[in-house]
Amino acid sequence: MVYCLLMEGLVAVILGVSPLKTAVPAPSPTSPQAMKQWLSGQEAMRGGRPRQAITAYQKALEVDPTLARAHLSLAAAHLDLQEDHLAADHLRRYLSHQPEHVQVRQHLADLLFRLGQHALAEAEYRHTLADVSPDPTGILCRIHCHGKLMELATIMGNSGATHLHRGIGLFLLAGQAGLVEPSQRVNPEALLCRAAGELLVAQKEDPDSSLPAWYLHQVWQLLGQNHLAKLWMDRVLDDPMLKDLDNCERLLLANARQEQACQAKMFLR
């Protein structure tokens, strides 16, 4: 199942039809000879000949070592042959050329997780979370990454991180509750209350971290508990280093602070 999802995901990325709306870098100019070899590889893949495709992609890279898409295609071909370690290597090489391609990094993290390379997978999931868009188009990616980080924390016996990522995942799921089929719909308030319980445990186990406090602020705000929301926002702001918040979370925090300042200014006129 995981193998099929990885293959489908990489094919979607290569074809430019990925459901995750991240900015896909424009291909850099390359030589006609390299493109000819790459297109030959694509034709071989469509014909179910991954070994032949690999040869063509390798020839394309011999002509133009900067042809990043060839590494992405090599990863798909090696996955088709269930050569996961080689696929992971080519995903790394692709990301060395295109580090901003968030979905490919998520696929690499998933592959490393499947290979049992847990520390490397954790690093890639965290990198993905730091780079993914903070707007609604990135929510499913964030839910996926926090779910995997929760699994990794459980495997590695890190109870605090397990509660943290479960709490964040529940909080994010609450925002998506209205988008699922009515028969599968869960009360978002119930999800938020469960998230609060998990995040409180995480904060207790790691009192120096600002991350549980930031999500507790958002949970209580959505539940209409403004006093508790302010209490946890004050806890976040007590930490000038904003320990453990990634770039996306820092941006959301900055937006929240700006909104609070605008509301205060409006009432103090």
C-alpha positions as protocol buffer text, in pm:
chain_id: "A"
residue {
  index: 1
  type: MET
  ca { x: 0 y: 0 z: 0 }
}
residue {
  index: 2
  type: VAL
  ca { x: 275 y: 246 z: 98 }
}
residue {
  index: 3
  type: TYR
  ca { x: 471 y: 146 z: -214 }
}
residue {
  index: 4
  type: CYS
  ca { x: 171 y: 221 z: -437 }
}
residue {
  index: 5
  type: LEU
  ca { x: 116 y: 561 z: -273 }
}
residue {
  index: 6
  type: LEU
  ca { x: 481 y: 654 z: -318 }
}
residue {
  index: 7
  type: MET
  ca { x: 470 y: 556 z: -686 }
}
residue {
  index: 8
  type: GLU
  ca { x: 143 y: 744 z: -747 }
}
residue {
  index: 9
  type: GLY
  ca { x: 279 y: 1048 z: -567 }
}
residue {
  index: 10
  type: LEU
  ca { x: 601 y: 1061 z: -766 }
}
residue {
  index: 11
  type: VAL
  ca { x: 418 y: 1010 z: -1095 }
}
residue {
  index: 12
  type: ALA
  ca { x: 185 y: 1297 z: -1002 }
}
residue {
  index: 13
  type: VAL
  ca { x: 483 y: 1519 z: -926 }
}
residue {
  index: 14
  type: ILE
  ca { x: 656 y: 1432 z: -1254 }
}
residue {
  index: 15
  type: LEU
  ca { x: 336 y: 1496 z: -1453 }
}
residue {
  index: 16
  type: GLY
  ca { x: 263 y: 1817 z: -1264 }
}
residue {
  index: 17
  type: VAL
  ca { x: -79 y: 1704 z: -1139 }
}
residue {
  index: 18
  type: SER
  ca { x: 1 y: 1675 z: -770 }
}
residue {
  index: 19
  type: PRO
  ca { x: -293 y: 1741 z: -534 }
}
residue {
  index: 20
  type: LEU
  ca { x: -63 y: 1932 z: -302 }
}
residue {
  index: 21
  type: LYS
  ca { x: -47 y: 2282 z: -446 }
}
residue {
  index: 22
  type: THR
  ca { x: 315 y: 2365 z: -382 }
}
residue {
  index: 23
  type: ALA
  ca { x: 528 y: 2573 z: -612 }
}
residue {
  index: 24
  type: VAL
  ca { x: 702 y: 2340 z: -856 }
}
residue {
  index: 25
  type: PRO
  ca { x: 1023 y: 2497 z: -983 }
}
residue {
  index: 26
  type: ALA
  ca { x: 1043 y: 2568 z: -1354 }
}
residue {
  index: 27
  type: PRO
  ca { x: 1285 y: 2335 z: -1530 }
}
residue {
  index: 28
  type: SER
  ca { x: 1625 y: 2487 z: -1596 }
}
residue {
  index: 29
  type: PRO
  ca { x: 1747 y: 2513 z: -1956 }
}
residue {
  index: 30
  type: THR
  ca { x: 1916 y: 2196 z: -2071 }
}
residue {
  index: 31
  type: SER
  ca { x: 2074 y: 2060 z: -2385 }
}
residue {
  index: 32
  type: PRO
  ca { x: 1858 y: 1904 z: -2659 }
}
residue {
  index: 33
  type: GLN
  ca { x: 2062 y: 1581 z: -2631 }
}
residue {
  index: 34
  type: ALA
  ca { x: 1986 y: 1548 z: -2259 }
}
residue {
  index: 35
  type: MET
  ca { x: 1617 y: 1617 z: -2314 }
}
residue {
  index: 36
  type: LYS
  ca { x: 1607 y: 1359 z: -2593 }
}
residue {
  index: 37
  type: GLN
  ca { x: 1746 y: 1094 z: -2358 }
}
residue {
  index: 38
  type: TRP
  ca { x: 1508 y: 1197 z: -2079 }
}
residue {
  index: 39
  type: LEU
  ca { x: 1207 y: 1179 z: -2311 }
}
residue {
  index: 40
  type: SER
  ca { x: 1326 y: 837 z: -2428 }
}
residue {
  index: 41
  type: GLY
  ca { x: 1327 y: 729 z: -2063 }
}
residue {
  index: 42
  type: GLN
  ca { x: 974 y: 862 z: -2018 }
}
residue {
  index: 43
  type: GLU
  ca { x: 859 y: 662 z: -2320 }
}
residue {
  index: 44
  type: ALA
  ca { x: 1023 y: 348 z: -2177 }
}
residue {
  index: 45
  type: MET
  ca { x: 848 y: 401 z: -1842 }
}
residue {
  index: 46
  type: ARG
  ca { x: 511 y: 439 z: -2015 }
}
residue {
  index: 47
  type: GLY
  ca { x: 584 y: 113 z: -2195 }
}
residue {
  index: 48
  type: GLY
  ca { x: 660 y: -68 z: -1868 }
}
residue {
  index: 49
  type: ARG
  ca { x: 1037 y: -93 z: -1928 }
}
residue {
  index: 50
  type: PRO
  ca { x: 1195 y: 67 z: -1618 }
}
residue {
  index: 51
  type: ARG
  ca { x: 1543 y: -83 z: -1677 }
}
residue {
  index: 52
  type: GLN
  ca { x: 1557 y: 71 z: -2021 }
}
residue {
  index: 53
  type: ALA
  ca { x: 1429 y: 398 z: -1875 }
}
residue {
  index: 54
  type: ILE
  ca { x: 1705 y: 402 z: -1613 }
}
residue {
  index: 55
  type: THR
  ca { x: 1969 y: 368 z: -1886 }
}
residue {
  index: 56
  type: ALA
  ca { x: 1818 y: 662 z: -2075 }
}
residue {
  index: 57
  type: TYR
  ca { x: 1795 y: 883 z: -1765 }
}
residue {
  index: 58
  type: GLN
  ca { x: 2157 y: 805 z: -1676 }
}
residue {
  index: 59
  type: LYS
  ca { x: 2265 y: 903 z: -2027 }
}
residue {
  index: 60
  type: ALA
  ca { x: 2071 y: 1229 z: -1990 }
}
residue {
  index: 61
  type: LEU
  ca { x: 2264 y: 1305 z: -1671 }
}
residue {
  index: 62
  type: GLU
  ca { x: 2594 y: 1223 z: -1841 }
}
residue {
  index: 63
  type: VAL
  ca { x: 2515 y: 1494 z: -2097 }
}
residue {
  index: 64
  type: ASP
  ca { x: 2374 y: 1740 z: -1840 }
}
residue {
  index: 65
  type: PRO
  ca { x: 2447 y: 1664 z: -1471 }
}
residue {
  index: 66
  type: THR
  ca { x: 2221 y: 1955 z: -1368 }
}
residue {
  index: 67
  type: LEU
  ca { x: 1907 y: 1795 z: -1515 }
}
residue {
  index: 68
  type: ALA
  ca { x: 1726 y: 1758 z: -1183 }
}
residue {
  index: 69
  type: ARG
  ca { x: 1413 y: 1601 z: -1330 }
}
residue {
  index: 70
  type: ALA
  ca { x: 1622 y: 1301 z: -1438 }
}
residue {
  index: 71
  type: HIS
  ca { x: 1689 y: 1219 z: -1070 }
}
residue {
  index: 72
  type: LEU
  ca { x: 1315 y: 1239 z: -999 }
}
residue {
  index: 73
  type: SER
  ca { x: 1247 y: 1006 z: -1290 }
}
residue {
  index: 74
  type: LEU
  ca { x: 1522 y: 768 z: -1178 }
}
residue {
  index: 75
  type: ALA
  ca { x: 1360 y: 756 z: -834 }
}
residue {
  index: 76
  type: ALA
  ca { x: 1026 y: 658 z: -991 }
}
residue {
  index: 77
  type: ALA
  ca { x: 1193 y: 391 z: -1204 }
}
residue {
  index: 78
  type: HIS
  ca { x: 1380 y: 239 z: -908 }
}
residue {
  index: 79
  type: LEU
  ca { x: 1059 y: 241 z: -703 }
}
residue {
  index: 80
  type: ASP
  ca { x: 890 y: 55 z: -987 }
}
residue {
  index: 81
  type: LEU
  ca { x: 1162 y: -209 z: -951 }
}
residue {
  index: 82
  type: GLN
  ca { x: 1127 y: -199 z: -569 }
}
residue {
  index: 83
  type: GLU
  ca { x: 1486 y: -73 z: -536 }
}
residue {
  index: 84
  type: ASP
  ca { x: 1396 y: 162 z: -255 }
}
residue {
  index: 85
  type: HIS
  ca { x: 1747 y: 254 z: -138 }
}
residue {
  index: 86
  type: LEU
  ca { x: 1842 y: 367 z: -489 }
}
residue {
  index: 87
  type: ALA
  ca { x: 1515 y: 560 z: -519 }
}
residue {
  index: 88
  type: ALA
  ca { x: 1587 y: 741 z: -191 }
}
residue {
  index: 89
  type: ASP
  ca { x: 1935 y: 835 z: -314 }
}
residue {
  index: 90
  type: HIS
  ca { x: 1794 y: 995 z: -631 }
}
residue {
  index: 91
  type: LEU
  ca { x: 1526 y: 1182 z: -435 }
}
residue {
  index: 92
  type: ARG
  ca { x: 1807 y: 1329 z: -221 }
}
residue {
  index: 93
  type: ARG
  ca { x: 1997 y: 1430 z: -534 }
}
residue {
  index: 94
  type: TYR
  ca { x: 1685 y: 1590 z: -681 }
}
residue {
  index: 95
  type: LEU
  ca { x: 1632 y: 1789 z: -361 }
}
residue {
  index: 96
  type: SER
  ca { x: 1993 y: 1907 z: -367 }
}
residue {
  index: 97
  type: HIS
  ca { x: 1897 y: 2084 z: -693 }
}
residue {
  index: 98
  type: GLN
  ca { x: 1539 y: 2178 z: -595 }
}
residue {
  index: 99
  type: PRO
  ca { x: 1530 y: 2203 z: -212 }
}
residue {
  index: 100
  type: GLU
  ca { x: 1203 y: 2399 z: -215 }
}
residue {
  index: 101
  type: HIS
  ca { x: 999 y: 2112 z: -368 }
}
residue {
  index: 102
  type: VAL
  ca { x: 798 y: 2023 z: -58 }
}
residue {
  index: 103
  type: GLN
  ca { x: 605 y: 1723 z: -186 }
}
residue {
  index: 104
  type: VAL
  ca { x: 917 y: 1544 z: -306 }
}
residue {
  index: 105
  type: ARG
  ca { x: 1068 y: 1593 z: 38 }
}
residue {
  index: 106
  type: GLN
  ca { x: 755 y: 1440 z: 192 }
}
residue {
  index: 107
  type: HIS
  ca { x: 791 y: 1140 z: -42 }
}
residue {
  index: 108
  type: LEU
  ca { x: 1155 y: 1104 z: 61 }
}
residue {
  index: 109
  type: ALA
  ca { x: 1054 y: 1109 z: 429 }
}
residue {
  index: 110
  type: ASP
  ca { x: 788 y: 843 z: 364 }
}
residue {
  index: 111
  type: LEU
  ca { x: 1042 y: 626 z: 183 }
}
residue {
  index: 112
  type: LEU
  ca { x: 1301 y: 661 z: 461 }
}
residue {
  index: 113
  type: PHE
  ca { x: 1031 y: 572 z: 714 }
}
residue {
  index: 114
  type: ARG
  ca { x: 951 y: 257 z: 517 }
}
residue {
  index: 115
  type: LEU
  ca { x: 1321 y: 171 z: 499 }
}
residue {
  index: 116
  type: GLY
  ca { x: 1346 y: 193 z: 879 }
}
residue {
  index: 117
  type: GLN
  ca { x: 1580 y: 494 z: 868 }
}
residue {
  index: 118
  type: HIS
  ca { x: 1386 y: 664 z: 1142 }
}
residue {
  index: 119
  type: ALA
  ca { x: 1622 y: 947 z: 1239 }
}
residue {
  index: 120
  type: LEU
  ca { x: 1661 y: 1053 z: 874 }
}
residue {
  index: 121
  type: ALA
  ca { x: 1286 y: 1026 z: 817 }
}
residue {
  index: 122
  type: GLU
  ca { x: 1217 y: 1245 z: 1120 }
}
residue {
  index: 123
  type: ALA
  ca { x: 1457 y: 1511 z: 991 }
}
residue {
  index: 124
  type: GLU
  ca { x: 1287 y: 1515 z: 649 }
}
residue {
  index: 125
  type: TYR
  ca { x: 936 y: 1536 z: 799 }
}
residue {
  index: 126
  type: ARG
  ca { x: 1048 y: 1833 z: 1010 }
}
residue {
  index: 127
  type: HIS
  ca { x: 1207 y: 1995 z: 706 }
}
residue {
  index: 128
  type: THR
  ca { x: 882 y: 1944 z: 514 }
}
residue {
  index: 129
  type: LEU
  ca { x: 678 y: 2107 z: 791 }
}
residue {
  index: 130
  type: ALA
  ca { x: 915 y: 2404 z: 796 }
}
residue {
  index: 131
  type: ASP
  ca { x: 875 y: 2458 z: 421 }
}
residue {
  index: 132
  type: VAL
  ca { x: 510 y: 2374 z: 354 }
}
residue {
  index: 133
  type: SER
  ca { x: 272 y: 2660 z: 284 }
}
residue {
  index: 134
  type: PRO
  ca { x: 93 y: 2794 z: 596 }
}
residue {
  index: 135
  type: ASP
  ca { x: -229 y: 2847 z: 398 }
}
residue {
  index: 136
  type: PRO
  ca { x: -505 y: 2583 z: 368 }
}
residue {
  index: 137
  type: THR
  ca { x: -340 y: 2412 z: 68 }
}
residue {
  index: 138
  type: GLY
  ca { x: -68 y: 2278 z: 300 }
}
residue {
  index: 139
  type: ILE
  ca { x: -296 y: 2141 z: 574 }
}
residue {
  index: 140
  type: LEU
  ca { x: -313 y: 1781 z: 447 }
}
residue {
  index: 141
  type: CYS
  ca { x: 65 y: 1772 z: 420 }
}
residue {
  index: 142
  type: ARG
  ca { x: 96 y: 1898 z: 779 }
}
residue {
  index: 143
  type: ILE
  ca { x: -154 y: 1638 z: 905 }
}
residue {
  index: 144
  type: HIS
  ca { x: 39 y: 1363 z: 726 }
}
residue {
  index: 145
  type: CYS
  ca { x: 376 y: 1474 z: 864 }
}
residue {
  index: 146
  type: HIS
  ca { x: 254 y: 1510 z: 1223 }
}
residue {
  index: 147
  type: GLY
  ca { x: 93 y: 1166 z: 1198 }
}
residue {
  index: 148
  type: LYS
  ca { x: 423 y: 1015 z: 1088 }
}
residue {
  index: 149
  type: LEU
  ca { x: 618 y: 1206 z: 1354 }
}
residue {
  index: 150
  type: MET
  ca { x: 374 y: 1067 z: 1611 }
}
residue {
  index: 151
  type: GLU
  ca { x: 445 y: 713 z: 1486 }
}
residue {
  index: 152
  type: LEU
  ca { x: 820 y: 775 z: 1495 }
}
residue {
  index: 153
  type: ALA
  ca { x: 802 y: 916 z: 1847 }
}
residue {
  index: 154
  type: THR
  ca { x: 613 y: 605 z: 1959 }
}
residue {
  index: 155
  type: ILE
  ca { x: 870 y: 377 z: 1795 }
}
residue {
  index: 156
  type: MET
  ca { x: 1155 y: 567 z: 1961 }
}
residue {
  index: 157
  type: GLY
  ca { x: 983 y: 572 z: 2302 }
}
residue {
  index: 158
  type: ASN
  ca { x: 943 y: 951 z: 2319 }
}
residue {
  index: 159
  type: SER
  ca { x: 616 y: 986 z: 2509 }
}
residue {
  index: 160
  type: GLY
  ca { x: 612 y: 1367 z: 2511 }
}
residue {
  index: 161
  type: ALA
  ca { x: 659 y: 1390 z: 2134 }
}
residue {
  index: 162
  type: THR
  ca { x: 388 y: 1127 z: 2081 }
}
residue {
  index: 163
  type: HIS
  ca { x: 137 y: 1340 z: 2274 }
}
residue {
  index: 164
  type: LEU
  ca { x: 258 y: 1657 z: 2101 }
}
residue {
  index: 165
  type: HIS
  ca { x: 216 y: 1535 z: 1745 }
}
residue {
  index: 166
  type: ARG
  ca { x: -112 y: 1358 z: 1822 }
}
residue {
  index: 167
  type: GLY
  ca { x: -242 y: 1683 z: 1971 }
}
residue {
  index: 168
  type: ILE
  ca { x: -132 y: 1890 z: 1673 }
}
residue {
  index: 169
  type: GLY
  ca { x: -280 y: 1635 z: 1434 }
}
residue {
  index: 170
  type: LEU
  ca { x: -615 y: 1641 z: 1615 }
}
residue {
  index: 171
  type: PHE
  ca { x: -614 y: 2022 z: 1608 }
}
residue {
  index: 172
  type: LEU
  ca { x: -549 y: 2026 z: 1233 }
}
residue {
  index: 173
  type: LEU
  ca { x: -810 y: 1754 z: 1172 }
}
residue {
  index: 174
  type: ALA
  ca { x: -1070 y: 1961 z: 1357 }
}
residue {
  index: 175
  type: GLY
  ca { x: -1031 y: 2228 z: 1092 }
}
residue {
  index: 176
  type: GLN
  ca { x: -1102 y: 1971 z: 820 }
}
residue {
  index: 177
  type: ALA
  ca { x: -1400 y: 1807 z: 993 }
}
residue {
  index: 178
  type: GLY
  ca { x: -1656 y: 1986 z: 777 }
}
residue {
  index: 179
  type: LEU
  ca { x: -1497 y: 1864 z: 454 }
}
residue {
  index: 180
  type: VAL
  ca { x: -1551 y: 1491 z: 504 }
}
residue {
  index: 181
  type: GLU
  ca { x: -1858 y: 1283 z: 415 }
}
residue {
  index: 182
  type: PRO
  ca { x: -2149 y: 1337 z: 661 }
}
residue {
  index: 183
  type: SER
  ca { x: -2145 y: 968 z: 759 }
}
residue {
  index: 184
  type: GLN
  ca { x: -1778 y: 997 z: 863 }
}
residue {
  index: 185
  type: ARG
  ca { x: -1797 y: 1344 z: 1016 }
}
residue {
  index: 186
  type: VAL
  ca { x: -1666 y: 1396 z: 1369 }
}
residue {
  index: 187
  type: ASN
  ca { x: -1765 y: 1681 z: 1597 }
}
residue {
  index: 188
  type: PRO
  ca { x: -1479 y: 1934 z: 1569 }
}
residue {
  index: 189
  type: GLU
  ca { x: -1526 y: 2040 z: 1932 }
}
residue {
  index: 190
  type: ALA
  ca { x: -1464 y: 1683 z: 2042 }
}
residue {
  index: 191
  type: LEU
  ca { x: -1142 y: 1676 z: 1837 }
}
residue {
  index: 192
  type: LEU
  ca { x: -1032 y: 2007 z: 1986 }
}
residue {
  index: 193
  type: CYS
  ca { x: -1096 y: 1887 z: 2341 }
}
residue {
  index: 194
  type: ARG
  ca { x: -892 y: 1572 z: 2274 }
}
residue {
  index: 195
  type: ALA
  ca { x: -618 y: 1789 z: 2122 }
}
residue {
  index: 196
  type: ALA
  ca { x: -610 y: 2006 z: 2435 }
}
residue {
  index: 197
  type: GLY
  ca { x: -566 y: 1699 z: 2656 }
}
residue {
  index: 198
  type: GLU
  ca { x: -276 y: 1568 z: 2446 }
}
residue {
  index: 199
  type: LEU
  ca { x: -107 y: 1908 z: 2426 }
}
residue {
  index: 200
  type: LEU
  ca { x: -134 y: 1964 z: 2802 }
}
residue {
  index: 201
  type: VAL
  ca { x: 48 y: 1635 z: 2860 }
}
residue {
  index: 202
  type: ALA
  ca { x: 312 y: 1734 z: 2602 }
}
residue {
  index: 203
  type: GLN
  ca { x: 364 y: 2071 z: 2772 }
}
residue {
  index: 204
  type: LYS
  ca { x: 399 y: 1903 z: 3111 }
}
residue {
  index: 205
  type: GLU
  ca { x: 659 y: 1661 z: 2975 }
}
residue {
  index: 206
  type: ASP
  ca { x: 858 y: 1939 z: 2803 }
}
residue {
  index: 207
  type: PRO
  ca { x: 790 y: 2262 z: 2995 }
}
residue {
  index: 208
  type: ASP
  ca { x: 1066 y: 2452 z: 2814 }
}
residue {
  index: 209
  type: SER
  ca { x: 907 y: 2410 z: 2470 }
}
residue {
  index: 210
  type: SER
  ca { x: 681 y: 2681 z: 2326 }
}
residue {
  index: 211
  type: LEU
  ca { x: 525 y: 2449 z: 2069 }
}
residue {
  index: 212
  type: PRO
  ca { x: 251 y: 2288 z: 2284 }
}
residue {
  index: 213
  type: ALA
  ca { x: 164 y: 2633 z: 2421 }
}
residue {
  index: 214
  type: TRP
  ca { x: 123 y: 2777 z: 2071 }
}
residue {
  index: 215
  type: TYR
  ca { x: -122 y: 2506 z: 1973 }
}
residue {
  index: 216
  type: LEU
  ca { x: -303 y: 2524 z: 2308 }
}
residue {
  index: 217
  type: HIS
  ca { x: -358 y: 2894 z: 2239 }
}
residue {
  index: 218
  type: GLN
  ca { x: -518 y: 2809 z: 1904 }
}
residue {
  index: 219
  type: VAL
  ca { x: -728 y: 2525 z: 2046 }
}
residue {
  index: 220
  type: TRP
  ca { x: -876 y: 2737 z: 2326 }
}
residue {
  index: 221
  type: GLN
  ca { x: -933 y: 3024 z: 2085 }
}
residue {
  index: 222
  type: LEU
  ca { x: -1140 y: 2801 z: 1857 }
}
residue {
  index: 223
  type: LEU
  ca { x: -1332 y: 2669 z: 2157 }
}
residue {
  index: 224
  type: GLY
  ca { x: -1419 y: 3027 z: 2255 }
}
residue {
  index: 225
  type: GLN
  ca { x: -1218 y: 3014 z: 2578 }
}
residue {
  index: 226
  type: ASN
  ca { x: -1052 y: 3352 z: 2531 }
}
residue {
  index: 227
  type: HIS
  ca { x: -903 y: 3369 z: 2882 }
}
residue {
  index: 228
  type: LEU
  ca { x: -724 y: 3037 z: 2837 }
}
residue {
  index: 229
  type: ALA
  ca { x: -621 y: 3134 z: 2484 }
}
residue {
  index: 230
  type: LYS
  ca { x: -458 y: 3453 z: 2616 }
}
residue {
  index: 231
  type: LEU
  ca { x: -289 y: 3261 z: 2897 }
}
residue {
  index: 232
  type: TRP
  ca { x: -120 y: 3027 z: 2651 }
}
residue {
  index: 233
  type: MET
  ca { x: -32 y: 3309 z: 2411 }
}
residue {
  index: 234
  type: ASP
  ca { x: 141 y: 3485 z: 2702 }
}
residue {
  index: 235
  type: ARG
  ca { x: 332 y: 3163 z: 2769 }
}
residue {
  index: 236
  type: VAL
  ca { x: 450 y: 3158 z: 2405 }
}
residue {
  index: 237
  type: LEU
  ca { x: 555 y: 3522 z: 2417 }
}
residue {
  index: 238
  type: ASP
  ca { x: 754 y: 3459 z: 2737 }
}
residue {
  index: 239
  type: ASP
  ca { x: 999 y: 3266 z: 2518 }
}
residue {
  index: 240
  type: PRO
  ca { x: 1190 y: 3513 z: 2296 }
}
residue {
  index: 241
  type: MET
  ca { x: 1362 y: 3223 z: 2117 }
}
residue {
  index: 242
  type: LEU
  ca { x: 1026 y: 3055 z: 2032 }
}
residue {
  index: 243
  type: LYS
  ca { x: 1180 y: 2715 z: 2099 }
}
residue {
  index: 244
  type: ASP
  ca { x: 1070 y: 2438 z: 1860 }
}
residue {
  index: 245
  type: LEU
  ca { x: 844 y: 2652 z: 1636 }
}
residue {
  index: 246
  type: ASP
  ca { x: 921 y: 2600 z: 1267 }
}
residue {
  index: 247
  type: ASN
  ca { x: 913 y: 2872 z: 1001 }
}
residue {
  index: 248
  type: CYS
  ca { x: 548 y: 2812 z: 916 }
}
residue {
  index: 249
  type: GLU
  ca { x: 442 y: 2827 z: 1283 }
}
residue {
  index: 250
  type: ARG
  ca { x: 646 y: 3144 z: 1341 }
}
residue {
  index: 251
  type: LEU
  ca { x: 472 y: 3308 z: 1046 }
}
residue {
  index: 252
  type: LEU
  ca { x: 128 y: 3211 z: 1180 }
}
residue {
  index: 253
  type: LEU
  ca { x: 228 y: 3346 z: 1522 }
}
residue {
  index: 254
  type: ALA
  ca { x: 343 y: 3675 z: 1369 }
}
residue {
  index: 255
  type: ASN
  ca { x: 10 y: 3705 z: 1186 }
}
residue {
  index: 256
  type: ALA
  ca { x: -181 y: 3635 z: 1510 }
}
residue {
  index: 257
  type: ARG
  ca { x: 17 y: 3900 z: 1697 }
}
residue {
  index: 258
  type: GLN
  ca { x: -44 y: 4153 z: 1419 }
}
residue {
  index: 259
  type: GLU
  ca { x: -417 y: 4080 z: 1428 }
}
residue {
  index: 260
  type: GLN
  ca { x: -424 y: 4125 z: 1806 }
}
residue {
  index: 261
  type: ALA
  ca { x: -241 y: 4457 z: 1773 }
}
residue {
  index: 262
  type: CYS
  ca { x: -490 y: 4580 z: 1511 }
}
residue {
  index: 263
  type: GLN
  ca { x: -785 y: 4482 z: 1733 }
}
residue {
  index: 264
  type: ALA
  ca { x: -633 y: 4659 z: 2033 }
}
residue {
  index: 265
  type: LYS
  ca { x: -569 y: 4973 z: 1825 }
}
residue {
  index: 266
  type: MET
  ca { x: -929 y: 4972 z: 1703 }
}
residue {
  index: 267
  type: PHE
  ca { x: -1071 y: 4968 z: 2058 }
}
residue {
  index: 268
  type: LEU
  ca { x: -824 y: 5226 z: 2189 }
}
residue {
  index: 269
  type: ARG
  ca { x: -911 y: 5493 z: 1932 }
}
